[in-house]
Amino acid sequence: MKNTPFTHKHQQLGAKMAPFAGYNMPISYSGINDEHQAVRTNAGVFDVSHMGEFILKGPGALDLIQRVTTNDASKLTAGKAQYSALTNNEGGIVDDLIVYCIEENKVYMLVVNASNIEKDWNWISQHNTGNVEMHNISDKTCLLAIQGPNATRILQSLTEMDILNLKYYTFVKGKFAGVDNVLVSATGYTGSGGVEIYFEDSDGAADKIWDAIFEAGKASGIKPIGLGARDTLRLEMGYCLYGNDIDDTTSPLEAGLGWITKFTKDFTARPILEQQKASGVSRKLVGFEMIDRGIPRHDYEIKDAEGNTIGKVTSGTQSPSLGKAIGLGYVATSHAAIDSEIFVAVRDKQLKAKVVKIPFQ
């Protein structure tokens, strides 16, 4: 199992640790509900250094990204980022990712899911005709997500970069907490605002930045946050988790990711997805809330009123913010409309639920 440069910090803080994507990661510190509310109301720090980062550079970098991703990266100028997906030859999702434009038409950073680093690297490499320099910088890159409504206010004292006014999906690069070449990005997986910061762990940078953040946030009550609360926070927003809600067998259109699927350019599986768009998909990813008492879990069957299986749960939890059980799942398109009544099979019971808009309210 791999450690991140912050593993010793988590252990010192008494975090409950567990394996995740081959890494020894913190699941919780003070408890998932407490950490969840800290991010929703104040600020919290996540160690997400297990994520993967690739640098693509050269005159063909943009063309390569355009070929393998669904979104239109030609719209990116330096300092802007974009949510996108890699698709396979059958129209399934190889991974979801963020594309950062470091230098227009020349240098890009792709941030991919930890469990897919090798798979994504191989997939992109297969499509590289040789004129793009590729660097896998995952092992030497630290990534902290500082999330919550007070996050940027707490961090602003640590840098001369203007992070208070960073627009969503833009980034700046400069000195942060005395460390050079830190990339500060107005992105995150919680829906509560904040930033993610990328930097190389050299000359004790990891400890320096971690300590500076917690010192700056001490008076405000900033907290370390584990992967447990990361999951409940993203689920309340309806954000997909790779391996649960999307995978190699789900298409972007089924997953509600049509907005990042641009048919103005050629990319892997474009004809398949164009056909899906024209004829409609047979299943859709929906958000639902439980009406009957019970918590939906991954892979529970979803049924109609007659007891016919119409889909399955991909993610579910008791929402800490809303005080009710919520979930995501694929259902037959005929049952995907808002307010549709569905039933989740929990052991020998069929518990009533209804399809709702996401983000959950």
C-alpha positions as CSV (number, residue, x, y, z in Angstrom):
1,M,0.0,0.0,0.0
2,K,1.3,3.5,-0.9
3,N,1.4,6.4,1.5
4,T,0.9,10.0,0.6
5,P,3.3,12.8,1.9
6,F,0.6,13.5,4.5
7,T,0.0,10.0,5.9
8,H,2.0,10.7,9.0
9,K,-0.1,13.8,9.6
10,H,-3.3,11.7,9.4
11,Q,-1.9,9.1,11.8
12,Q,-0.8,11.8,14.3
13,L,-4.3,13.2,14.2
14,G,-5.8,9.8,15.0
15,A,-7.5,9.4,11.7
16,K,-9.3,6.1,10.9
17,M,-7.2,4.8,8.0
18,A,-8.2,2.3,5.3
19,P,-6.9,1.2,1.8
20,F,-8.3,3.2,-1.1
21,A,-7.1,2.8,-4.7
22,G,-3.9,1.2,-3.4
23,Y,-3.2,4.0,-0.9
24,N,-3.4,4.2,2.9
25,M,-6.0,6.9,3.2
26,P,-7.9,8.7,6.0
27,I,-11.6,7.8,6.1
28,S,-12.6,10.0,9.1
29,Y,-11.2,11.9,12.0
30,S,-14.0,13.3,14.2
31,G,-16.8,11.4,12.4
32,I,-18.3,11.7,9.0
33,N,-21.3,13.8,10.0
34,D,-19.2,16.3,11.9
35,E,-16.7,16.6,9.1
36,H,-19.4,16.9,6.5
37,Q,-21.0,19.8,8.4
38,A,-17.6,21.5,8.8
39,V,-17.2,21.7,5.0
40,R,-20.8,22.8,4.4
41,T,-20.6,25.6,7.0
42,N,-16.9,26.5,7.4
43,A,-13.8,24.9,5.9
44,G,-12.1,21.5,5.7
45,V,-8.9,20.0,4.3
46,F,-8.8,16.8,2.2
47,D,-5.6,15.0,1.3
48,V,-6.3,13.8,-2.3
49,S,-2.7,13.2,-3.3
50,H,-3.7,9.8,-4.5
51,M,-5.2,11.3,-7.6
52,G,-3.3,11.1,-10.9
53,E,-1.7,13.9,-12.9
54,F,-0.4,13.8,-16.4
55,I,1.4,16.6,-18.3
56,L,0.9,16.7,-22.1
57,K,3.0,19.1,-24.0
58,G,4.0,19.9,-27.6
59,P,2.3,21.2,-30.8
60,G,0.0,18.1,-30.9
61,A,-1.1,18.2,-27.3
62,L,-4.5,19.9,-27.9
63,D,-5.2,17.5,-30.9
64,L,-4.6,14.5,-28.7
65,I,-6.8,15.8,-25.9
66,Q,-9.5,16.5,-28.5
67,R,-9.3,13.0,-29.8
68,V,-9.6,11.2,-26.5
69,T,-12.0,13.5,-24.5
70,T,-15.6,14.3,-25.0
71,N,-15.6,18.0,-24.1
72,D,-14.1,20.7,-26.4
73,A,-10.7,21.6,-25.0
74,S,-10.1,24.1,-27.8
75,K,-12.3,26.5,-25.7
76,L,-9.6,26.6,-23.0
77,T,-7.2,29.5,-22.6
78,A,-4.3,29.6,-20.2
79,G,-5.6,29.6,-16.6
80,K,-8.8,27.7,-17.3
81,A,-9.9,24.2,-16.6
82,Q,-12.6,21.9,-17.8
83,Y,-14.5,18.8,-16.7
84,S,-14.4,16.1,-19.3
85,A,-14.5,12.3,-19.9
86,L,-12.4,9.8,-21.8
87,T,-14.6,7.4,-23.8
88,N,-13.7,3.9,-25.0
89,N,-14.5,2.4,-28.5
90,E,-17.9,1.2,-27.3
91,G,-19.0,4.6,-25.9
92,G,-18.4,3.7,-22.3
93,I,-16.5,6.0,-19.9
94,V,-12.8,5.1,-19.4
95,D,-12.6,7.9,-16.7
96,D,-13.8,11.3,-15.9
97,L,-11.1,14.0,-15.5
98,I,-10.2,17.6,-15.4
99,V,-8.2,19.2,-18.2
100,Y,-6.1,22.2,-17.2
101,C,-4.7,24.6,-19.8
102,I,-1.3,25.6,-18.6
103,E,-0.2,27.2,-22.0
104,E,-2.7,27.4,-24.8
105,N,-2.2,24.8,-27.6
106,K,1.1,23.7,-25.9
107,V,0.9,22.5,-22.3
108,Y,-2.0,20.8,-20.5
109,M,-2.4,18.9,-17.2
110,L,-4.9,16.1,-16.9
111,V,-6.1,15.1,-13.5
112,V,-7.5,11.6,-13.3
113,N,-8.9,9.2,-10.8
114,A,-6.5,7.3,-8.5
115,S,-7.8,3.8,-9.4
116,N,-7.5,4.6,-13.2
117,I,-4.0,6.1,-13.4
118,E,-2.4,3.2,-15.3
119,K,-5.5,2.5,-17.4
120,D,-5.8,6.2,-18.5
121,W,-2.1,6.5,-19.2
122,N,-2.2,3.5,-21.5
123,W,-5.4,4.6,-23.2
124,I,-4.1,8.1,-24.0
125,S,-0.7,6.7,-25.0
126,Q,-2.3,4.5,-27.6
127,H,-3.8,7.5,-29.3
128,N,-0.5,9.5,-29.2
129,T,0.9,9.6,-32.7
130,G,4.3,10.5,-31.2
131,N,4.3,14.3,-31.4
132,V,3.1,14.8,-27.8
133,E,5.5,14.6,-24.8
134,M,3.7,12.8,-22.0
135,H,4.8,12.9,-18.3
136,N,3.1,11.0,-15.5
137,I,3.8,13.3,-12.5
138,S,1.3,11.5,-10.2
139,D,3.9,10.2,-7.7
140,K,5.6,13.5,-7.1
141,T,2.5,15.7,-7.0
142,C,0.7,16.6,-3.8
143,L,-3.0,17.6,-3.9
144,L,-4.9,19.2,-1.1
145,A,-8.6,20.2,-1.4
146,I,-9.5,23.0,0.9
147,Q,-13.3,23.2,0.7
148,G,-16.1,25.2,2.3
149,P,-17.5,28.7,2.3
150,N,-14.7,30.1,4.4
151,A,-11.8,28.2,2.6
152,T,-10.5,31.0,0.4
153,R,-10.8,33.7,3.1
154,I,-8.6,31.5,5.4
155,L,-6.0,30.8,2.6
156,Q,-5.7,34.3,1.2
157,S,-3.3,35.3,4.0
158,L,-0.8,32.6,2.7
159,T,-0.3,34.1,-0.8
160,E,-0.2,37.2,-2.9
161,M,-2.2,35.5,-5.6
162,D,-5.8,36.6,-5.6
163,I,-7.7,33.4,-4.7
164,L,-10.7,35.2,-3.1
165,N,-11.9,36.2,-6.5
166,L,-10.9,33.1,-8.5
167,K,-13.8,32.2,-10.9
168,Y,-15.1,28.6,-10.9
169,Y,-12.8,26.3,-13.0
170,T,-10.0,28.8,-13.3
171,F,-6.6,28.6,-11.7
172,V,-3.5,30.7,-10.8
173,K,0.1,29.6,-10.2
174,G,2.6,31.2,-7.8
175,K,4.0,31.3,-4.3
176,F,1.8,29.8,-1.5
177,A,2.9,29.5,2.1
178,G,6.5,30.3,1.0
179,V,6.5,27.4,-1.6
180,D,7.0,28.2,-5.3
181,N,5.0,26.9,-8.2
182,V,1.8,26.1,-6.4
183,L,-1.2,25.7,-8.7
184,V,-4.4,27.0,-6.9
185,S,-7.6,25.9,-8.7
186,A,-11.2,27.0,-8.0
187,T,-12.4,23.4,-8.3
188,G,-13.6,20.7,-5.9
189,Y,-15.9,17.7,-5.3
190,T,-18.1,19.1,-2.6
191,G,-20.3,21.9,-3.9
192,S,-19.3,24.1,-1.0
193,G,-16.8,26.3,-2.8
194,G,-13.1,26.4,-2.0
195,V,-9.9,25.5,-4.0
196,E,-7.6,22.6,-4.8
197,I,-3.9,23.1,-4.6
198,Y,-1.2,21.1,-6.5
199,F,2.5,21.2,-5.7
200,E,5.6,19.1,-5.9
201,D,6.7,17.6,-2.6
202,S,10.3,18.8,-2.5
203,D,12.3,20.3,0.4
204,G,9.6,19.6,2.9
205,A,6.9,21.5,0.9
206,A,4.1,19.1,2.0
207,D,4.6,19.6,5.7
208,K,5.2,23.3,5.3
209,I,1.9,23.8,3.4
210,W,-0.2,21.5,5.6
211,D,1.1,23.3,8.8
212,A,0.6,26.8,7.3
213,I,-3.0,26.0,6.3
214,F,-3.9,24.7,9.7
215,E,-2.2,27.6,11.5
216,A,-4.0,30.1,9.2
217,G,-7.4,28.3,9.9
218,K,-6.9,27.7,13.6
219,A,-9.0,30.6,14.8
220,S,-11.8,29.7,12.3
221,G,-11.9,26.1,13.3
222,I,-10.7,24.5,10.0
223,K,-10.7,20.7,10.2
224,P,-9.1,17.8,8.4
225,I,-11.6,15.8,6.4
226,G,-11.6,12.1,5.4
227,L,-12.9,10.3,2.3
228,G,-16.1,9.3,4.1
229,A,-17.4,12.9,4.2
230,R,-16.0,13.5,0.7
231,D,-18.4,10.8,-0.5
232,T,-21.5,12.2,1.3
233,L,-20.7,15.7,0.2
234,R,-20.3,14.8,-3.5
235,L,-23.4,12.6,-3.3
236,E,-25.6,15.5,-2.1
237,M,-24.5,17.4,-5.2
238,G,-25.2,14.4,-7.5
239,Y,-21.5,14.3,-8.6
240,C,-20.6,10.9,-10.2
241,L,-18.0,8.6,-8.5
242,Y,-16.0,6.5,-11.0
243,G,-16.5,2.8,-10.4
244,N,-19.9,3.4,-8.8
245,D,-22.0,5.7,-10.9
246,I,-20.0,5.7,-14.1
247,D,-17.6,3.1,-15.6
248,D,-16.5,1.4,-18.9
249,T,-20.1,0.2,-19.5
250,T,-22.0,3.5,-18.9
251,S,-22.1,6.2,-21.6
252,P,-21.9,9.9,-20.8
253,L,-25.4,10.4,-22.2
254,E,-26.8,7.7,-19.8
255,A,-25.0,9.3,-16.9
256,G,-26.4,12.8,-17.5
257,L,-23.1,14.0,-18.9
258,G,-24.4,15.2,-22.3
259,W,-23.3,18.7,-21.3
260,I,-19.6,17.6,-21.5
261,T,-20.2,15.7,-24.7
262,K,-19.5,18.0,-27.7
263,F,-20.3,16.8,-31.2
264,T,-18.5,19.8,-32.8
265,K,-15.3,17.7,-33.0
266,D,-14.1,14.2,-33.6
267,F,-13.4,12.0,-30.6
268,T,-13.4,8.3,-29.6
269,A,-16.9,6.8,-30.0
270,R,-18.5,10.0,-31.3
271,P,-20.7,8.0,-33.9
272,I,-22.0,5.7,-31.1
273,L,-22.9,8.6,-28.9
274,E,-24.4,10.6,-31.7
275,Q,-26.6,7.6,-32.4
276,Q,-27.6,7.4,-28.8
277,K,-28.5,11.1,-28.8
278,A,-30.6,10.7,-31.9
279,S,-32.5,7.6,-30.8
280,G,-32.5,8.2,-27.0
281,V,-31.0,6.0,-24.3
282,S,-32.8,3.1,-22.7
283,R,-31.6,3.9,-19.2
284,K,-30.7,7.1,-17.3
285,L,-28.8,7.9,-14.1
286,V,-31.3,9.6,-11.7
287,G,-31.3,11.0,-8.2
288,F,-33.9,9.7,-5.8
289,E,-34.9,10.1,-2.2
290,M,-36.4,7.5,0.0
291,I,-40.0,7.8,1.1
292,D,-40.0,4.6,3.2
293,R,-37.4,4.3,5.9
294,G,-34.2,2.6,4.8
295,I,-30.8,3.5,3.2
296,P,-30.1,2.6,-0.4
297,R,-26.8,0.9,-1.0
298,H,-24.6,0.2,-4.1
299,D,-26.0,-2.6,-6.3
300,Y,-29.4,-2.8,-4.6
301,E,-32.1,-3.5,-7.2
302,I,-34.6,-0.8,-8.2
303,K,-38.1,-2.0,-9.1
304,D,-41.4,-0.7,-10.4
305,A,-44.7,-0.9,-8.5
306,E,-45.3,-4.4,-10.0
307,G,-42.0,-5.7,-8.7
308,N,-40.2,-5.7,-12.1
309,T,-36.5,-4.9,-11.9
310,I,-36.0,-1.6,-13.8
311,G,-32.4,-0.7,-12.6
312,K,-30.0,-0.6,-9.8
313,V,-28.6,1.7,-7.1
314,T,-25.1,3.0,-7.8
315,S,-24.6,5.3,-4.7
316,G,-26.6,5.8,-1.5
317,T,-26.4,7.3,1.9
318,Q,-28.2,9.0,4.8
319,S,-27.6,12.7,3.8
320,P,-26.0,14.6,6.8
321,S,-27.3,18.0,5.5
322,L,-30.8,17.0,4.6
323,G,-31.6,14.4,7.2
324,K,-33.0,11.9,4.7
325,A,-31.8,8.9,2.7
326,I,-30.7,9.7,-0.9
327,G,-29.2,7.8,-3.8
328,L,-28.2,7.7,-7.4
329,G,-29.1,4.8,-9.7
330,Y,-29.7,3.8,-13.3
331,V,-33.4,3.2,-14.2
332,A,-35.3,2.5,-17.4
333,T,-35.9,5.8,-19.2
334,S,-39.7,5.3,-18.8
335,H,-39.2,5.7,-15.0
336,A,-36.6,8.5,-15.0
337,A,-38.9,11.6,-14.9
338,I,-38.9,13.8,-11.8
339,D,-41.4,12.5,-9.2
340,S,-41.6,9.0,-10.7
341,E,-42.3,6.4,-8.0
342,I,-39.7,3.7,-7.8
343,F,-38.9,1.0,-5.2
344,V,-35.6,-0.1,-3.8
345,A,-35.2,-3.7,-2.8
346,V,-33.7,-3.9,0.7
347,R,-33.4,-7.5,1.8
348,D,-37.0,-8.9,1.4
349,K,-38.7,-5.5,1.3
350,Q,-39.5,-3.1,-1.5
351,L,-39.1,0.4,-0.1
352,K,-40.8,3.3,-1.8
353,A,-38.7,6.2,-3.2
354,K,-39.2,9.0,-5.8
355,V,-37.0,10.4,-8.5
356,V,-35.9,14.0,-7.6
357,K,-33.8,16.8,-9.1
358,I,-30.1,16.9,-8.4
359,P,-28.4,18.5,-6.5
360,F,-30.5,17.1,-3.7
361,Q,-32.5,19.6,-1.7
